Amino acid sequence: MENSKFIQYKNKSIHYRVFGKGEPVVLVHGFGEDGNIWNELIKDLQNNFHLIVPDIPGSGKSEMLDGDISIEDYADVIKEILANELSEVSPTGGDLEGAVVVMIGHSMGGYITLAFAEKYPELLNGFGLFHSSAFADDEEKKQTRRKAIDFIKANGAYAFLRTSIPNLFAGKQHLKEMEDLIEDGKKFSSEVLIQYSYAMINRPDRTEILKTFCKPVLFIIGEKDNAIPLQASLQQCHLPAIAHVHILQNAGHMGMVEETITGKKIIEAFLQNI
């Protein structure tokens, strides 16, 4: 059963949902999405895990944060959600001491997960990058994002998502899911997509986190992913001491809807192994 909750963070209302019981698992969505992107995965995982599914500020039912916001700020929001949700089950009570989670981040959610791993490694029992990367943007990628910002300023958030979302899929086999995601794009403001874009442009390289993190790291890679290319993913998946690497052969950047069953099995096996 879904339980919808809100916290206050810097005078903004931040929304998250919780499902099931068991070891806590955080599912962090990406750019142009909200927590609903995980709904198919939630159906199965809620039987064995305590799922915590936030809407990143500016997405879903969460209000946008003010000012120049970084990926690290979004990681801090996740920590506040965990403080609200898990402090009552902490062995010491009233704080997060002794509480640990597994965090899975899709795309930009993976960038947030890595920032969280850098700031709060003691709170993680493992993490997963679902079509994501520890590399910083190179100059070409930064320029692409700046062009996207200009397009959004000129044409609006929905126009941008309508043109960009189809490129995230490997083909046209999932037209309904693609159209649903495009329709959800009407909920986003231009301001928040621009805020996300600058946060991604400015994020640092975090491959050192992969090298130093001593607990399991999951990589789910789309063979036909145009946003996080296969070769770029393969260049980093050997870095952790304990790595679980899976390539979805029929997926682009949206494996949770392009290869739903396989994605579920991979994540469930990773969680059960931990």
Contacts in CASP RR format, 6 or more apart in sequence:
PFRMAT RR
TARGET T0000
AUTHOR 0000-0000-0000
METHOD contacts of the structure
MODEL  1
MENSKFIQYKNKSIHYRVFGKGEPVVLVHGFGEDGNIWNELIKDLQNNFH
LIVPDIPGSGKSEMLDGDISIEDYADVIKEILANELSEVSPTGGDLEGAV
VVMIGHSMGGYITLAFAEKYPELLNGFGLFHSSAFADDEEKKQTRRKAID
FIKANGAYAFLRTSIPNLFAGKQHLKEMEDLIEDGKKFSSEVLIQYSYAM
INRPDRTEILKTFCKPVLFIIGEKDNAIPLQASLQQCHLPAIAHVHILQN
AGHMGMVEETITGKKIIEAFLQNI
1 19 0 8 1.000
1 20 0 8 1.000
2 17 0 8 1.000
2 18 0 8 1.000
2 19 0 8 1.000
3 17 0 8 1.000
3 18 0 8 1.000
3 19 0 8 1.000
4 15 0 8 1.000
4 16 0 8 1.000
4 17 0 8 1.000
4 61 0 8 1.000
5 15 0 8 1.000
5 16 0 8 1.000
5 17 0 8 1.000
5 18 0 8 1.000
5 84 0 8 1.000
5 85 0 8 1.000
6 13 0 8 1.000
6 14 0 8 1.000
6 15 0 8 1.000
6 16 0 8 1.000
6 61 0 8 1.000
7 13 0 8 1.000
7 14 0 8 1.000
7 16 0 8 1.000
7 80 0 8 1.000
7 81 0 8 1.000
7 84 0 8 1.000
8 14 0 8 1.000
9 57 0 8 1.000
9 65 0 8 1.000
9 77 0 8 1.000
9 80 0 8 1.000
10 65 0 8 1.000
10 66 0 8 1.000
12 57 0 8 1.000
12 62 0 8 1.000
12 63 0 8 1.000
12 64 0 8 1.000
12 65 0 8 1.000
12 66 0 8 1.000
13 61 0 8 1.000
13 62 0 8 1.000
13 63 0 8 1.000
14 54 0 8 1.000
14 55 0 8 1.000
14 57 0 8 1.000
14 62 0 8 1.000
14 63 0 8 1.000
14 77 0 8 1.000
14 80 0 8 1.000
14 81 0 8 1.000
15 54 0 8 1.000
15 55 0 8 1.000
15 60 0 8 1.000
15 61 0 8 1.000
15 62 0 8 1.000
16 52 0 8 1.000
16 53 0 8 1.000
16 54 0 8 1.000
16 55 0 8 1.000
16 81 0 8 1.000
16 85 0 8 1.000
17 35 0 8 1.000
17 51 0 8 1.000
17 52 0 8 1.000
17 53 0 8 1.000
18 50 0 8 1.000
18 51 0 8 1.000
18 52 0 8 1.000
18 53 0 8 1.000
18 85 0 8 1.000
19 42 0 8 1.000
19 45 0 8 1.000
19 46 0 8 1.000
19 50 0 8 1.000
19 51 0 8 1.000
19 53 0 8 1.000
20 46 0 8 1.000
20 47 0 8 1.000
20 49 0 8 1.000
20 50 0 8 1.000
20 51 0 8 1.000
21 49 0 8 1.000
21 50 0 8 1.000
22 48 0 8 1.000
22 49 0 8 1.000
22 50 0 8 1.000
23 49 0 8 1.000
23 50 0 8 1.000
23 101 0 8 1.000
23 102 0 8 1.000
23 125 0 8 1.000
23 271 0 8 1.000
23 274 0 8 1.000
24 49 0 8 1.000
24 50 0 8 1.000
24 51 0 8 1.000
24 52 0 8 1.000
24 82 0 8 1.000
24 85 0 8 1.000
24 86 0 8 1.000
24 99 0 8 1.000
24 100 0 8 1.000
24 101 0 8 1.000
24 102 0 8 1.000
25 45 0 8 1.000
25 49 0 8 1.000
25 50 0 8 1.000
25 51 0 8 1.000
25 52 0 8 1.000
25 101 0 8 1.000
25 102 0 8 1.000
25 103 0 8 1.000
25 104 0 8 1.000
25 271 0 8 1.000
26 51 0 8 1.000
26 52 0 8 1.000
26 53 0 8 1.000
26 54 0 8 1.000
26 78 0 8 1.000
26 81 0 8 1.000
26 82 0 8 1.000
26 101 0 8 1.000
26 102 0 8 1.000
26 103 0 8 1.000
26 104 0 8 1.000
27 35 0 8 1.000
27 38 0 8 1.000
27 41 0 8 1.000
27 42 0 8 1.000
27 51 0 8 1.000
27 52 0 8 1.000
27 53 0 8 1.000
27 104 0 8 1.000
27 105 0 8 1.000
28 54 0 8 1.000
28 56 0 8 1.000
28 78 0 8 1.000
28 103 0 8 1.000
28 104 0 8 1.000
28 105 0 8 1.000
28 106 0 8 1.000
28 109 0 8 1.000
28 110 0 8 1.000
28 112 0 8 1.000
28 113 0 8 1.000
29 35 0 8 1.000
29 37 0 8 1.000
29 38 0 8 1.000
29 53 0 8 1.000
29 54 0 8 1.000
29 55 0 8 1.000
29 56 0 8 1.000
29 59 0 8 1.000
29 105 0 8 1.000
29 106 0 8 1.000
29 109 0 8 1.000
30 37 0 8 1.000
30 56 0 8 1.000
30 105 0 8 1.000
30 106 0 8 1.000
30 107 0 8 1.000
30 108 0 8 1.000
30 109 0 8 1.000
30 110 0 8 1.000
31 107 0 8 1.000
31 108 0 8 1.000
31 193 0 8 1.000
31 196 0 8 1.000
31 197 0 8 1.000
31 200 0 8 1.000
32 59 0 8 1.000
32 161 0 8 1.000
32 181 0 8 1.000
32 184 0 8 1.000
32 185 0 8 1.000
32 188 0 8 1.000
32 193 0 8 1.000
32 196 0 8 1.000
33 59 0 8 1.000
33 106 0 8 1.000
33 181 0 8 1.000
33 184 0 8 1.000
34 55 0 8 1.000
34 56 0 8 1.000
34 59 0 8 1.000
34 60 0 8 1.000
34 61 0 8 1.000
34 184 0 8 1.000
34 187 0 8 1.000
35 53 0 8 1.000
35 54 0 8 1.000
35 55 0 8 1.000
35 59 0 8 1.000
35 60 0 8 1.000
36 60 0 8 1.000
36 184 0 8 1.000
37 106 0 8 1.000
37 181 0 8 1.000
37 256 0 8 1.000
37 257 0 8 1.000
38 53 0 8 1.000
38 256 0 8 1.000
40 256 0 8 1.000
40 257 0 8 1.000
40 260 0 8 1.000
40 264 0 8 1.000
41 256 0 8 1.000
41 260 0 8 1.000
41 263 0 8 1.000
41 264 0 8 1.000
41 267 0 8 1.000
42 51 0 8 1.000
42 53 0 8 1.000
44 264 0 8 1.000
44 268 0 8 1.000
45 51 0 8 1.000
45 264 0 8 1.000
45 267 0 8 1.000
45 268 0 8 1.000
45 271 0 8 1.000
48 268 0 8 1.000
48 271 0 8 1.000
48 272 0 8 1.000
49 271 0 8 1.000
52 81 0 8 1.000
52 82 0 8 1.000
52 85 0 8 1.000
52 101 0 8 1.000
54 62 0 8 1.000
54 77 0 8 1.000
54 78 0 8 1.000
54 81 0 8 1.000
55 61 0 8 1.000
55 62 0 8 1.000
56 62 0 8 1.000
56 74 0 8 1.000
56 77 0 8 1.000
56 108 0 8 1.000
56 109 0 8 1.000
56 112 0 8 1.000
57 63 0 8 1.000
57 64 0 8 1.000
57 65 0 8 1.000
57 69 0 8 1.000
57 74 0 8 1.000
57 77 0 8 1.000
57 192 0 8 1.000
58 64 0 8 1.000
58 65 0 8 1.000
58 188 0 8 1.000
58 189 0 8 1.000
58 192 0 8 1.000
58 195 0 8 1.000
59 188 0 8 1.000
59 192 0 8 1.000
60 187 0 8 1.000
64 189 0 8 1.000
64 191 0 8 1.000
64 192 0 8 1.000
64 195 0 8 1.000
65 73 0 8 1.000
65 77 0 8 1.000
65 195 0 8 1.000
67 195 0 8 1.000
68 198 0 8 1.000
69 195 0 8 1.000
69 198 0 8 1.000
69 199 0 8 1.000
70 199 0 8 1.000
70 202 0 8 1.000
70 203 0 8 1.000
71 108 0 8 1.000
71 111 0 8 1.000
71 112 0 8 1.000
71 115 0 8 1.000
71 199 0 8 1.000
71 200 0 8 1.000
71 202 0 8 1.000
71 203 0 8 1.000
72 115 0 8 1.000
72 119 0 8 1.000
73 199 0 8 1.000
74 109 0 8 1.000
74 112 0 8 1.000
74 115 0 8 1.000
74 199 0 8 1.000
75 112 0 8 1.000
75 113 0 8 1.000
75 115 0 8 1.000
75 116 0 8 1.000
75 118 0 8 1.000
75 119 0 8 1.000
75 120 0 8 1.000
76 119 0 8 1.000
78 103 0 8 1.000
78 112 0 8 1.000
78 116 0 8 1.000
79 96 0 8 1.000
79 116 0 8 1.000
79 119 0 8 1.000
79 120 0 8 1.000
79 123 0 8 1.000
82 96 0 8 1.000
82 99 0 8 1.000
82 101 0 8 1.000
82 123 0 8 1.000
83 95 0 8 1.000
83 96 0 8 1.000
86 96 0 8 1.000
86 99 0 8 1.000
86 101 0 8 1.000
87 93 0 8 1.000
87 94 0 8 1.000
87 95 0 8 1.000
87 96 0 8 1.000
87 99 0 8 1.000
88 94 0 8 1.000
89 99 0 8 1.000
90 96 0 8 1.000
90 97 0 8 1.000
90 98 0 8 1.000
90 99 0 8 1.000
91 97 0 8 1.000
91 98 0 8 1.000
92 98 0 8 1.000
96 123 0 8 1.000
99 123 0 8 1.000
100 122 0 8 1.000
100 123 0 8 1.000
100 124 0 8 1.000
100 125 0 8 1.000
101 123 0 8 1.000
101 124 0 8 1.000
101 125 0 8 1.000
102 124 0 8 1.000
102 125 0 8 1.000
102 126 0 8 1.000
102 127 0 8 1.000
102 128 0 8 1.000
102 270 0 8 1.000
102 271 0 8 1.000
102 274 0 8 1.000
103 113 0 8 1.000
103 116 0 8 1.000
103 117 0 8 1.000
103 124 0 8 1.000
103 126 0 8 1.000
103 127 0 8 1.000
103 128 0 8 1.000
104 113 0 8 1.000
104 127 0 8 1.000
104 128 0 8 1.000
104 130 0 8 1.000
104 218 0 8 1.000
104 267 0 8 1.000
105 112 0 8 1.000
105 113 0 8 1.000
105 127 0 8 1.000
105 128 0 8 1.000
105 129 0 8 1.000
105 130 0 8 1.000
105 132 0 8 1.000
106 130 0 8 1.000
106 131 0 8 1.000
106 132 0 8 1.000
106 256 0 8 1.000
107 130 0 8 1.000
107 131 0 8 1.000
107 132 0 8 1.000
107 227 0 8 1.000
107 228 0 8 1.000
107 253 0 8 1.000
108 132 0 8 1.000
108 196 0 8 1.000
108 200 0 8 1.000
109 132 0 8 1.000
110 128 0 8 1.000
110 129 0 8 1.000
110 130 0 8 1.000
110 132 0 8 1.000
111 132 0 8 1.000
111 133 0 8 1.000
111 200 0 8 1.000
111 203 0 8 1.000
111 206 0 8 1.000
113 127 0 8 1.000
113 128 0 8 1.000
113 129 0 8 1.000
113 132 0 8 1.000
114 127 0 8 1.000
114 129 0 8 1.000
114 132 0 8 1.000
114 134 0 8 1.000
114 206 0 8 1.000
114 209 0 8 1.000
115 203 0 8 1.000
115 206 0 8 1.000
116 123 0 8 1.000
116 124 0 8 1.000
116 127 0 8 1.000
117 124 0 8 1.000
117 127 0 8 1.000
117 206 0 8 1.000
117 209 0 8 1.000
117 213 0 8 1.000
118 206 0 8 1.000
118 209 0 8 1.000
121 213 0 8 1.000
124 213 0 8 1.000
124 215 0 8 1.000
125 215 0 8 1.000
125 274 0 8 1.000
126 213 0 8 1.000
126 215 0 8 1.000
126 216 0 8 1.000
126 217 0 8 1.000
126 218 0 8 1.000
126 274 0 8 1.000
127 213 0 8 1.000
127 215 0 8 1.000
127 217 0 8 1.000
127 218 0 8 1.000
128 217 0 8 1.000
128 218 0 8 1.000
128 219 0 8 1.000
128 220 0 8 1.000
128 270 0 8 1.000
129 217 0 8 1.000
129 218 0 8 1.000
129 219 0 8 1.000
129 220 0 8 1.000
130 218 0 8 1.000
130 220 0 8 1.000
130 255 0 8 1.000
130 256 0 8 1.000
131 220 0 8 1.000
131 221 0 8 1.000
131 222 0 8 1.000
131 225 0 8 1.000
131 227 0 8 1.000
131 228 0 8 1.000
131 252 0 8 1.000
131 253 0 8 1.000
131 254 0 8 1.000
131 255 0 8 1.000
132 228 0 8 1.000
133 228 0 8 1.000
133 232 0 8 1.000
133 233 0 8 1.000
133 236 0 8 1.000
134 205 0 8 1.000
134 206 0 8 1.000
134 207 0 8 1.000
134 209 0 8 1.000
134 210 0 8 1.000
134 236 0 8 1.000
134 239 0 8 1.000
135 205 0 8 1.000
135 207 0 8 1.000
135 232 0 8 1.000
135 235 0 8 1.000
135 236 0 8 1.000
136 203 0 8 1.000
136 204 0 8 1.000
136 205 0 8 1.000
136 206 0 8 1.000
137 145 0 8 1.000
137 200 0 8 1.000
137 201 0 8 1.000
137 203 0 8 1.000
142 201 0 8 1.000
145 197 0 8 1.000
145 200 0 8 1.000
145 201 0 8 1.000
146 201 0 8 1.000
148 160 0 8 1.000
148 164 0 8 1.000
148 197 0 8 1.000
149 194 0 8 1.000
149 197 0 8 1.000
149 198 0 8 1.000
151 159 0 8 1.000
151 160 0 8 1.000
152 159 0 8 1.000
152 160 0 8 1.000
152 190 0 8 1.000
152 193 0 8 1.000
152 194 0 8 1.000
152 197 0 8 1.000
153 190 0 8 1.000
153 194 0 8 1.000
156 190 0 8 1.000
157 185 0 8 1.000
157 188 0 8 1.000
157 189 0 8 1.000
157 190 0 8 1.000
157 192 0 8 1.000
157 193 0 8 1.000
158 185 0 8 1.000
158 186 0 8 1.000
158 188 0 8 1.000
160 193 0 8 1.000
161 181 0 8 1.000
161 182 0 8 1.000
161 185 0 8 1.000
161 188 0 8 1.000
161 193 0 8 1.000
162 182 0 8 1.000
162 185 0 8 1.000
165 178 0 8 1.000
165 181 0 8 1.000
165 182 0 8 1.000
166 178 0 8 1.000
166 182 0 8 1.000
167 226 0 8 1.000
167 227 0 8 1.000
168 226 0 8 1.000
168 227 0 8 1.000
168 252 0 8 1.000
168 253 0 8 1.000
168 254 0 8 1.000
169 178 0 8 1.000
169 252 0 8 1.000
169 253 0 8 1.000
169 254 0 8 1.000
169 258 0 8 1.000
170 222 0 8 1.000
170 223 0 8 1.000
170 224 0 8 1.000
170 225 0 8 1.000
170 250 0 8 1.000
170 251 0 8 1.000
170 252 0 8 1.000
170 258 0 8 1.000
171 224 0 8 1.000
172 178 0 8 1.000
173 250 0 8 1.000
173 258 0 8 1.000
174 254 0 8 1.000
174 257 0 8 1.000
174 258 0 8 1.000
177 254 0 8 1.000
177 257 0 8 1.000
177 258 0 8 1.000
181 254 0 8 1.000
207 236 0 8 1.000
207 239 0 8 1.000
210 217 0 8 1.000
210 236 0 8 1.000
210 239 0 8 1.000
210 240 0 8 1.000
211 239 0 8 1.000
211 240 0 8 1.000
213 240 0 8 1.000
213 241 0 8 1.000
214 241 0 8 1.000
214 242 0 8 1.000
215 242 0 8 1.000
215 274 0 8 1.000
216 240 0 8 1.000
216 242 0 8 1.000
216 243 0 8 1.000
216 244 0 8 1.000
216 270 0 8 1.000
216 273 0 8 1.000
216 274 0 8 1.000
217 240 0 8 1.000
217 242 0 8 1.000
217 243 0 8 1.000
217 244 0 8 1.000
218 243 0 8 1.000
218 244 0 8 1.000
218 246 0 8 1.000
218 266 0 8 1.000
218 267 0 8 1.000
218 270 0 8 1.000
219 233 0 8 1.000
219 236 0 8 1.000
219 237 0 8 1.000
219 243 0 8 1.000
219 244 0 8 1.000
219 245 0 8 1.000
219 246 0 8 1.000
220 246 0 8 1.000
220 248 0 8 1.000
220 255 0 8 1.000
220 263 0 8 1.000
220 266 0 8 1.000
220 267 0 8 1.000
221 228 0 8 1.000
221 230 0 8 1.000
221 233 0 8 1.000
221 234 0 8 1.000
221 237 0 8 1.000
221 245 0 8 1.000
221 246 0 8 1.000
221 247 0 8 1.000
221 248 0 8 1.000
222 228 0 8 1.000
222 230 0 8 1.000
222 233 0 8 1.000
222 247 0 8 1.000
222 248 0 8 1.000
222 249 0 8 1.000
222 251 0 8 1.000
222 252 0 8 1.000
222 253 0 8 1.000
222 255 0 8 1.000
223 230 0 8 1.000
223 247 0 8 1.000
223 248 0 8 1.000
223 249 0 8 1.000
223 250 0 8 1.000
223 251 0 8 1.000
223 252 0 8 1.000
224 230 0 8 1.000
224 250 0 8 1.000
224 251 0 8 1.000
224 252 0 8 1.000
225 233 0 8 1.000
225 251 0 8 1.000
225 252 0 8 1.000
225 253 0 8 1.000
226 252 0 8 1.000
226 253 0 8 1.000
227 252 0 8 1.000
227 253 0 8 1.000
228 253 0 8 1.000
230 247 0 8 1.000
237 243 0 8 1.000
237 245 0 8 1.000
244 266 0 8 1.000
244 270 0 8 1.000
244 273 0 8 1.000
246 263 0 8 1.000
246 266 0 8 1.000
248 255 0 8 1.000
248 258 0 8 1.000
248 259 0 8 1.000
248 262 0 8 1.000
248 263 0 8 1.000
250 258 0 8 1.000
250 259 0 8 1.000
251 258 0 8 1.000
251 259 0 8 1.000
252 258 0 8 1.000
255 263 0 8 1.000
256 263 0 8 1.000
END
